Amino acid sequence: MSTTTETRREAHELIIPKKVRRWQMVYDALVDNGPSTAEELADRLFMEGKIPYSSRTFTAPRLTELKRSGLVETCGKRQSRVSGNNIAIWRAT
């Protein structure tokens, strides 16, 4: 195993507890508040003081990871208030 591969694996192992907390935070927000976009979830978590900034870059990757686990799914689209593009609406399964 190369040094780079070993270092990446070690870094990944260290971040797992943090990822689990983030998954739970995003999942709970969907359960508690119903279907939402990544932007809406970020805004909500920021306003609740759970994350340091409101950015979909915090929530979007967590939603993708939760989708792979079968815990969330997309259920429609709506226009982003930031970009104006259509973005996914997510819900807990």
MILUMZA-517651 format. One record per residue: residue number from 0; x, y, z of N, C-alpha, C in turn. Coordinates in steps of 0.05 Angstrom, whole numbers, plus 32768, in hexadecimal, padded with zeros to 4 digits. Example, Ala and Ser with C-alpha at 12.3 -4.5 7.8 and 13.67 -1.06 7.14 Angstrom:
BEGIN
pos: 0&n.east: 8108&n.north: 7F8E&n.up: 809C&ca.east: 80F6&ca.north: 7FA6&ca.up: 809C&c.east: 8108&c.north: 7FBE&c.up: 809C
pos: 1&n.east: 8101&n.north: 7FD3&n.up: 808E&ca.east: 8111&ca.north: 7FEB&ca.up: 808F&c.east: 8102&c.north: 8001&c.up: 809D
end
This chain:
BEGIN
pos: 0&n.east: 8011&n.north: 7FE9&n.up: 8000&ca.east: 8000&ca.north: 8000&ca.up: 8000&c.east: 8012&c.north: 8019&c.up: 8000
pos: 1&n.east: 800B&n.north: 802C&n.up: 7FEF&ca.east: 801C&ca.north: 8044&ca.up: 7FED&c.east: 8016&c.north: 8056&c.up: 8005
pos: 2&n.east: 8029&n.north: 8068&n.up: 800A&ca.east: 8026&ca.north: 807C&ca.up: 8020&c.east: 800D&c.north: 808D&c.up: 801C
pos: 3&n.east: 8007&n.north: 8095&n.up: 8003&ca.east: 7FF0&ca.north: 80A5&ca.up: 7FFE&c.east: 7FD6&c.north: 8096&c.up: 8005
pos: 4&n.east: 7FD4&n.north: 807D&n.up: 7FFC&ca.east: 7FBD&ca.north: 806D&ca.up: 8002&c.east: 7FBA&c.north: 8069&c.up: 8020
pos: 5&n.east: 7FCF&n.north: 8063&n.up: 802D&ca.east: 7FCE&ca.north: 805F&ca.up: 804A&c.east: 7FC6&c.north: 8079&c.up: 8059
pos: 6&n.east: 7FD0&n.north: 8090&n.up: 8050&ca.east: 7FC9&ca.north: 80A9&ca.up: 805D&c.east: 7FAC&c.north: 80B0&c.up: 8058
pos: 7&n.east: 7FA2&n.north: 80AB&n.up: 8040&ca.east: 7F86&ca.north: 80AF&ca.up: 803A&c.east: 7F74&c.north: 809E&c.up: 804C
pos: 8&n.east: 7F7C&n.north: 8085&n.up: 804E&ca.east: 7F6C&ca.north: 8072&ca.up: 805E&c.east: 7F6C&c.north: 807B&c.up: 807C
pos: 9&n.east: 7F82&n.north: 8084&n.up: 8086&ca.east: 7F84&ca.north: 808D&ca.up: 80A2&c.east: 7F72&c.north: 80A6&c.up: 80A5
pos: 10&n.east: 7F73&n.north: 80B9&n.up: 8092&ca.east: 7F63&ca.north: 80D1&ca.up: 8094&c.east: 7F45&c.north: 80CA&c.up: 8093
pos: 11&n.east: 7F3E&n.north: 80B7&n.up: 8082&ca.east: 7F22&ca.north: 80AF&ca.up: 8080&c.east: 7F18&c.north: 80A3&c.up: 809B
pos: 12&n.east: 7F28&n.north: 8092&n.up: 80A7&ca.east: 7F21&ca.north: 8086&ca.up: 80C0&c.east: 7F1C&c.north: 809C&c.up: 80D6
pos: 13&n.east: 7F2C&n.north: 80B1&n.up: 80D6&ca.east: 7F29&ca.north: 80C6&ca.up: 80E9&c.east: 7F10&c.north: 80D6&c.up: 80E6
pos: 14&n.east: 7F07&n.north: 80D9&n.up: 80CD&ca.east: 7EEF&ca.north: 80EA&ca.up: 80C7&c.east: 7ED5&c.north: 80DB&c.up: 80CA
pos: 15&n.east: 7ED5&n.north: 80C1&n.up: 80CB&ca.east: 7EBC&ca.north: 80B1&ca.up: 80CC&c.east: 7EA9&c.north: 80BB&c.up: 80E2
pos: 16&n.east: 7EB2&n.north: 80BE&n.up: 80FB&ca.east: 7E9F&ca.north: 80C8&ca.up: 8110&c.east: 7E93&c.north: 80E3&c.up: 8109
pos: 17&n.east: 7EA2&n.north: 80F5&n.up: 80FD&ca.east: 7E97&ca.north: 810F&ca.up: 80F5&c.east: 7E82&c.north: 810B&c.up: 80DF
pos: 18&n.east: 7E87&n.north: 80F9&n.up: 80CC&ca.east: 7E74&ca.north: 80F5&ca.up: 80B6&c.east: 7E5A&c.north: 80E9&c.up: 80C1
pos: 19&n.east: 7E5C&n.north: 80D7&n.up: 80D4&ca.east: 7E44&ca.north: 80CB&ca.up: 80DF&c.east: 7E33&c.north: 80E0&c.up: 80ED
pos: 20&n.east: 7E3F&n.north: 80F3&n.up: 80FB&ca.east: 7E30&ca.north: 8109&ca.up: 8108&c.east: 7E23&c.north: 811A&c.up: 80F3
pos: 21&n.east: 7E31&n.north: 8120&n.up: 80DD&ca.east: 7E26&ca.north: 8131&ca.up: 80C8&c.east: 7E0F&c.north: 8123&c.up: 80BA
pos: 22&n.east: 7E12&n.north: 8109&n.up: 80B5&ca.east: 7DFC&ca.north: 80FA&ca.up: 80A8&c.east: 7DE3&c.north: 80FB&c.up: 80BA
pos: 23&n.east: 7DE7&n.north: 80F7&n.up: 80D4&ca.east: 7DD0&ca.north: 80F7&ca.up: 80E7&c.east: 7DC3&c.north: 8113&c.up: 80E8
pos: 24&n.east: 7DD3&n.north: 8128&n.up: 80E7&ca.east: 7DC9&ca.north: 8143&ca.up: 80E8&c.east: 7DB7&c.north: 8149&c.up: 80D0
pos: 25&n.east: 7DC1&n.north: 8142&n.up: 80B8&ca.east: 7DB2&ca.north: 8147&ca.up: 80A0&c.east: 7D99&c.north: 8135&c.up: 809F
pos: 26&n.east: 7D9C&n.north: 811C&n.up: 80A6&ca.east: 7D85&ca.north: 810A&ca.up: 80A6&c.east: 7D6F&c.north: 8114&c.up: 80B9
pos: 27&n.east: 7D77&n.north: 811B&n.up: 80D1&ca.east: 7D64&ca.north: 8125&ca.up: 80E5&c.east: 7D56&c.north: 813E&c.up: 80DC
pos: 28&n.east: 7D64&n.north: 8150&n.up: 80CE&ca.east: 7D58&ca.north: 8168&ca.up: 80C4&c.east: 7D42&c.north: 8161&c.up: 80AF
pos: 29&n.east: 7D47&n.north: 814D&n.up: 809F&ca.east: 7D33&ca.north: 8145&ca.up: 808B&c.east: 7D1B&c.north: 8138&c.up: 8099
pos: 30&n.east: 7D20&n.north: 8127&n.up: 80AD&ca.east: 7D0A&ca.north: 811A&ca.up: 80BB&c.east: 7CF9&c.north: 812F&c.up: 80CA
pos: 31&n.east: 7D06&n.north: 8142&n.up: 80D7&ca.east: 7CF9&ca.north: 8156&ca.up: 80E7&c.east: 7CEA&c.north: 816B&c.up: 80D7
pos: 32&n.east: 7CF4&n.north: 8172&n.up: 80BF&ca.east: 7CEA&ca.north: 8188&ca.up: 80B0&c.east: 7CDE&c.north: 8181&c.up: 8095
pos: 33&n.east: 7CDF&n.north: 8168&n.up: 808E&ca.east: 7CD4&ca.north: 815F&ca.up: 8074&c.east: 7CE7&c.north: 8165&c.up: 805D
pos: 34&n.east: 7CDD&n.north: 815F&n.up: 8045&ca.east: 7CED&ca.north: 8162&ca.up: 802D&c.east: 7CFA&c.north: 817D&c.up: 802A
pos: 35&n.east: 7D13&n.north: 817D&n.up: 8023&ca.east: 7D23&ca.north: 8196&ca.up: 8021&c.east: 7D39&c.north: 8194&c.up: 800C
pos: 36&n.east: 7D42&n.north: 81AA&n.up: 8003&ca.east: 7D5A&ca.north: 81AA&ca.up: 7FF1&c.east: 7D73&c.north: 81AB&c.up: 8002
pos: 37&n.east: 7D8A&n.north: 81A6&n.up: 7FF6&ca.east: 7DA3&ca.north: 81A8&ca.up: 8004&c.east: 7DA7&c.north: 81C4&c.up: 800F
pos: 38&n.east: 7D9F&n.north: 81D9&n.up: 8000&ca.east: 7DA1&ca.north: 81F4&ca.up: 8008&c.east: 7D90&c.north: 81F9&c.up: 8021
pos: 39&n.east: 7D78&n.north: 81F0&n.up: 8021&ca.east: 7D65&ca.north: 81F4&ca.up: 8037&c.east: 7D6F&c.north: 81E6&c.up: 8050
pos: 40&n.east: 7D7A&n.north: 81CE&n.up: 804D&ca.east: 7D85&ca.north: 81C0&ca.up: 8064&c.east: 7D9D&c.north: 81CF&c.up: 806F
pos: 41&n.east: 7DAF&n.north: 81D9&n.up: 805E&ca.east: 7DC6&ca.north: 81E8&ca.up: 8068&c.east: 7DBC&c.north: 8201&c.up: 8077
pos: 42&n.east: 7DA9&n.north: 820F&n.up: 806C&ca.east: 7D9E&ca.north: 8227&ca.up: 807A&c.east: 7D93&c.north: 8220&c.up: 8095
pos: 43&n.east: 7D84&n.north: 820B&n.up: 8096&ca.east: 7D77&ca.north: 8202&ca.up: 80AF&c.east: 7D8C&c.north: 81FB&c.up: 80C4
pos: 44&n.east: 7D9F&n.north: 81EB&n.up: 80BC&ca.east: 7DB4&ca.north: 81E2&ca.up: 80CF&c.east: 7DC5&c.north: 81F9&c.up: 80D8
pos: 45&n.east: 7DCA&n.north: 820C&n.up: 80C7&ca.east: 7DD9&ca.north: 8224&ca.up: 80CF&c.east: 7DC9&c.north: 8235&c.up: 80E3
pos: 46&n.east: 7DB0&n.north: 8239&n.up: 80DD&ca.east: 7D9F&ca.north: 8249&ca.up: 80EF&c.east: 7D9C&c.north: 823B&c.up: 810A
pos: 47&n.east: 7D9D&n.north: 8221&n.up: 810B&ca.east: 7D9B&ca.north: 8213&ca.up: 8124&c.east: 7DB6&c.north: 8212&c.up: 8133
pos: 48&n.east: 7DCB&n.north: 821D&n.up: 8126&ca.east: 7DE5&ca.north: 821D&ca.up: 8132&c.east: 7DF4&c.north: 8202&c.up: 8131
pos: 49&n.east: 7DEB&n.north: 81F1&n.up: 811F&ca.east: 7DF7&ca.north: 81D6&ca.up: 811E&c.east: 7E0F&c.north: 81D5&c.up: 810A
pos: 50&n.east: 7E10&n.north: 81E8&n.up: 80F8&ca.east: 7E27&ca.north: 81EA&ca.up: 80E5&c.east: 7E31&c.north: 8207&c.up: 80E5
pos: 51&n.east: 7E4A&n.north: 820B&n.up: 80DF&ca.east: 7E56&ca.north: 8226&ca.up: 80E1&c.east: 7E4F&c.north: 8239&c.up: 80C9
pos: 52&n.east: 7E44&n.north: 822F&n.up: 80B4&ca.east: 7E3D&ca.north: 8240&ca.up: 809C&c.east: 7E27&c.north: 8232&c.up: 808D
pos: 53&n.east: 7E18&n.north: 8242&n.up: 807E&ca.east: 7E02&ca.north: 8237&ca.up: 806E&c.east: 7E0C&c.north: 8233&c.up: 8052
pos: 54&n.east: 7E11&n.north: 821A&n.up: 804B&ca.east: 7E1B&ca.north: 8214&ca.up: 8030&c.east: 7E13&c.north: 81F8&c.up: 8029
pos: 55&n.east: 7E09&n.north: 81F4&n.up: 8011&ca.east: 7E01&ca.north: 81DA&ca.up: 8008&c.east: 7E19&c.north: 81C7&c.up: 8006
pos: 56&n.east: 7E31&n.north: 81D2&n.up: 8006&ca.east: 7E49&ca.north: 81C1&ca.up: 8005&c.east: 7E4B&c.north: 81B0&c.up: 801F
pos: 57&n.east: 7E3D&n.north: 81B8&n.up: 8034&ca.east: 7E3D&ca.north: 81A8&ca.up: 804C&c.east: 7E28&c.north: 8191&c.up: 8049
pos: 58&n.east: 7E10&n.north: 8198&n.up: 803F&ca.east: 7DFA&ca.north: 8185&ca.up: 803F&c.east: 7DF9&c.north: 8173&c.up: 8026
pos: 59&n.east: 7E00&n.north: 817D&n.up: 800F&ca.east: 7DFD&ca.north: 816E&ca.up: 7FF6&c.east: 7E0D&c.north: 8154&c.up: 7FF6
pos: 60&n.east: 7E26&n.north: 8154&n.up: 7FFF&ca.east: 7E34&ca.north: 813A&ca.up: 8000&c.east: 7E28&c.north: 8127&c.up: 8014
pos: 61&n.east: 7E1E&n.north: 8131&n.up: 802A&ca.east: 7E11&ca.north: 811F&ca.up: 803E&c.east: 7DF8&c.north: 8113&c.up: 8032
pos: 62&n.east: 7DE9&n.north: 8122&n.up: 8023&ca.east: 7DD1&ca.north: 8117&ca.up: 8016&c.east: 7DD8&c.north: 8101&c.up: 8002
pos: 63&n.east: 7DED&n.north: 8105&n.up: 7FF3&ca.east: 7DF5&ca.north: 80F1&ca.up: 7FE0&c.east: 7DFE&c.north: 80D7&c.up: 7FEF
pos: 64&n.east: 7E0C&n.north: 80DB&n.up: 8005&ca.east: 7E15&ca.north: 80C3&ca.up: 8015&c.east: 7DFC&c.north: 80B5&c.up: 8021
pos: 65&n.east: 7DEA&n.north: 80C5&n.up: 802C&ca.east: 7DD1&ca.north: 80B9&ca.up: 8037&c.east: 7DC1&c.north: 80AB&c.up: 8022
pos: 66&n.east: 7DC1&n.north: 80B5&n.up: 800A&ca.east: 7DB2&ca.north: 80A8&ca.up: 7FF4&c.east: 7DBE&c.north: 808D&c.up: 7FEE
pos: 67&n.east: 7DD8&n.north: 808B&n.up: 7FEE&ca.east: 7DE6&ca.north: 8072&ca.up: 7FE9&c.east: 7DDE&c.north: 805D&c.up: 7FFE
pos: 68&n.east: 7DD8&n.north: 8066&n.up: 8016&ca.east: 7DD0&ca.north: 8055&ca.up: 802C&c.east: 7DB2&c.north: 804E&c.up: 802B
pos: 69&n.east: 7DA3&n.north: 805C&n.up: 801A&ca.east: 7D87&ca.north: 8057&ca.up: 8017&c.east: 7D76&c.north: 8066&c.up: 802C
pos: 70&n.east: 7D82&n.north: 8079&n.up: 803A&ca.east: 7D74&ca.north: 8088&ca.up: 804E&c.east: 7D65&c.north: 80A0&c.up: 8045
pos: 71&n.east: 7D6D&n.north: 80AB&n.up: 802E&ca.east: 7D5F&ca.north: 80C2&ca.up: 8022&c.east: 7D5C&c.north: 80BD&c.up: 8004
pos: 72&n.east: 7D4A&n.north: 80CC&n.up: 7FF8&ca.east: 7D45&ca.north: 80CB&ca.up: 7FDB&c.east: 7D3C&c.north: 80E6&c.up: 7FD2
pos: 73&n.east: 7D3F&n.north: 80EA&n.up: 7FB8&ca.east: 7D34&ca.north: 8103&ca.up: 7FAC&c.east: 7D16&c.north: 8100&c.up: 7FA7
pos: 74&n.east: 7D08&n.north: 8116&n.up: 7FA9&ca.east: 7CEB&ca.north: 8114&ca.up: 7FA6&c.east: 7CE0&c.north: 812B&c.up: 7F95
pos: 75&n.east: 7CF2&n.north: 8139&n.up: 7F86&ca.east: 7CE9&ca.north: 814E&ca.up: 7F75&c.east: 7D00&c.north: 8163&c.up: 7F71
pos: 76&n.east: 7CF8&n.north: 8179&n.up: 7F65&ca.east: 7D0C&ca.north: 818E&ca.up: 7F60&c.east: 7CFE&c.north: 81A9&c.up: 7F66
pos: 77&n.east: 7D0F&n.north: 81BD&n.up: 7F6D&ca.east: 7D05&ca.north: 81D8&ca.up: 7F6E&c.east: 7D1C&c.north: 81EB&c.up: 7F68
pos: 78&n.east: 7D16&n.north: 8203&n.up: 7F62&ca.east: 7D2A&ca.north: 8217&ca.up: 7F5A&c.east: 7D3B&c.north: 821F&c.up: 7F72
pos: 79&n.east: 7D55&n.north: 821F&n.up: 7F6D&ca.east: 7D68&ca.north: 8228&ca.up: 7F82&c.east: 7D65&c.north: 8246&c.up: 7F85
pos: 80&n.east: 7D66&n.north: 824F&n.up: 7F9E&ca.east: 7D65&ca.north: 826C&ca.up: 7FA3&c.east: 7D80&c.north: 8279&c.up: 7F9D
pos: 81&n.east: 7D95&n.north: 8269&n.up: 7F9C&ca.east: 7DB0&ca.north: 8273&ca.up: 7F97&c.east: 7DB7&c.north: 8274&c.up: 7F7A
pos: 82&n.east: 7DB4&n.north: 825D&n.up: 7F6C&ca.east: 7DBC&ca.north: 825C&ca.up: 7F50&c.east: 7DA5&c.north: 825F&c.up: 7F3C
pos: 83&n.east: 7D8D&n.north: 825B&n.up: 7F45&ca.east: 7D76&ca.north: 825B&ca.up: 7F33&c.east: 7D71&c.north: 8242&c.up: 7F24
pos: 84&n.east: 7D84&n.north: 822F&n.up: 7F27&ca.east: 7D81&ca.north: 8215&ca.up: 7F1A&c.east: 7D6E&c.north: 8203&c.up: 7F2A
pos: 85&n.east: 7D63&n.north: 81EF&n.up: 7F1C&ca.east: 7D54&ca.north: 81DB&ca.up: 7F2A&c.east: 7D66&c.north: 81C9&c.up: 7F3B
pos: 86&n.east: 7D5E&n.north: 81C4&n.up: 7F54&ca.east: 7D6E&ca.north: 81B3&ca.up: 7F66&c.east: 7D5C&c.north: 819F&c.up: 7F73
pos: 87&n.east: 7D68&n.north: 8189&n.up: 7F7C&ca.east: 7D58&ca.north: 8173&ca.up: 7F87&c.east: 7D4C&c.north: 817A&c.up: 7FA3
pos: 88&n.east: 7D35&n.north: 816F&n.up: 7FA7&ca.east: 7D28&ca.north: 816F&ca.up: 7FC1&c.east: 7D2C&c.north: 8153&c.up: 7FCC
pos: 89&n.east: 7D34&n.north: 8152&n.up: 7FE5&ca.east: 7D3A&ca.north: 8138&ca.up: 7FF2&c.east: 7D26&c.north: 8132&c.up: 8008
pos: 90&n.east: 7D22&n.north: 8118&n.up: 800D&ca.east: 7D11&ca.north: 8110&ca.up: 8024&c.east: 7D1D&c.north: 80F6&c.up: 8030
pos: 91&n.east: 7D17&n.north: 80F3&n.up: 8049&ca.east: 7D20&ca.north: 80DA&ca.up: 8057&c.east: 7D0E&c.north: 80C4&c.up: 804D
pos: 92&n.east: 7D19&n.north: 80AC&n.up: 804A&ca.east: 7D0A&ca.north: 8095&ca.up: 8041&c.east: 7CFF&c.north: 8085&c.up: 8059
end
